[in-house]
Amino acid sequence: MSGVPETTRKLYSYWRSSAAYRVRIALNLKGLSYAVLPVHLVNNGGEQHRPEYRAVNPQELVPVLIDGAHAIRQSIAIIEYLDEAYPGGARLLPTEPLARARVRGLALAIACDVHPMNNTRALQYLERELRVAEPERARWTRHWIALGFAALEELLAPDPATGRFCHSDAPGMADALLIPQLYNARRWSLDLTPYPTLCRIEAECAALDAFVRARPENQVDAPKSEG
């Protein structure tokens, strides 16, 4: 989509959404400009439930990327689209099939098996419908993140394909998925000591502008008191 003007690229986002966070990282790594269209997932009962946003995404989720006249939904699909539609700049996925499969597997381990257990709508259901108290919700969240992180540590630590980042010495899709989940882990006070490889990779990412600009506290819709 090289003919799409820069000004037409927009991202429906929420400052603390893990899925939106990972797409912001990917856009920044690719060097693509975009305008953020904030969708507050909590205020006023959740702006994602409004009819005008449901027309954009019937799933009532963020992110949604608008690129020209086209809407792309689901963060993994967005990230892969960015890599395919904009081959210039950083590669988010390797070109070799087995390497691509490895990166996809790492990313999906987070997107499918960890993140859904601690995202906003799951936690809201536990609170509002099942009346689960906050200490138990926090315990639930830490359990599932810890389970996923233990597996990721075991996958990454001994593998020679792991470099400075999740795959080799260049950041990509797996790192874009990992960093927001580490942010969530800290929000829920998970002890990260058992995951030295994940923390080492996080430190590498933290030194890069693409990750810094994507951080929740640096978003236009972040509460000023959170900075």
TATATA-V415399 format. One record per backbone hydrogen bond with DSSP energy under -1.0 kcal/mol. CO is the residue of the C=O (numbers start at 0). NH is the residue of the N-H. If there is no record, write none. Layout:
# TATATA-V415399
CO&NH + CO&NH
This chain:
# TATATA-V415399
0&3 + 4&7 + 5&8 + 8&34 + 9&65 + 10&36 + 12&38 + 13&16 + 16&20 + 17&21 + 18&22 + 19&23 + 20&24 + 21&25 + 22&26 + 23&27 + 24&28 + 25&29 + 26&31 + 34&10 + 36&12 + 39&46 + 42&45 + 45&48 + 46&49 + 49&53 + 50&54 + 52&55 + 52&56 + 56&59 + 63&11 + 64&71 + 65&9 + 66&69 + 69&66 + 71&64 + 73&77 + 74&78 + 75&79 + 76&80 + 77&81 + 78&82 + 79&83 + 80&84 + 81&85 + 91&172 + 95&99 + 96&100 + 97&101 + 98&102 + 99&103 + 100&104 + 101&105 + 102&106 + 103&107 + 104&108 + 106&110 + 107&111 + 109&113 + 109&114 + 113&116 + 114&117 + 118&122 + 119&123 + 120&124 + 121&125 + 122&126 + 123&127 + 124&128 + 124&129 + 125&131 + 132&136 + 133&137 + 134&138 + 135&139 + 136&140 + 137&141 + 138&142 + 139&143 + 140&144 + 141&145 + 142&146 + 143&147 + 144&148 + 145&149 + 146&150 + 147&151 + 148&152 + 149&153 + 150&154 + 151&155 + 152&156 + 158&161 + 160&167 + 164&162 + 167&164 + 171&175 + 172&176 + 173&177 + 174&178 + 176&180 + 177&181 + 178&182 + 179&183 + 180&184 + 181&185 + 182&186 + 183&187 + 184&189 + 185&188 + 191&194 + 194&198 + 195&199 + 196&200 + 197&201 + 198&202 + 199&203 + 200&204 + 201&205 + 204&207 + 207&211 + 208&212 + 211&214 + 214&217 + 215&218 + 218&221 + 222&225 + 223&226
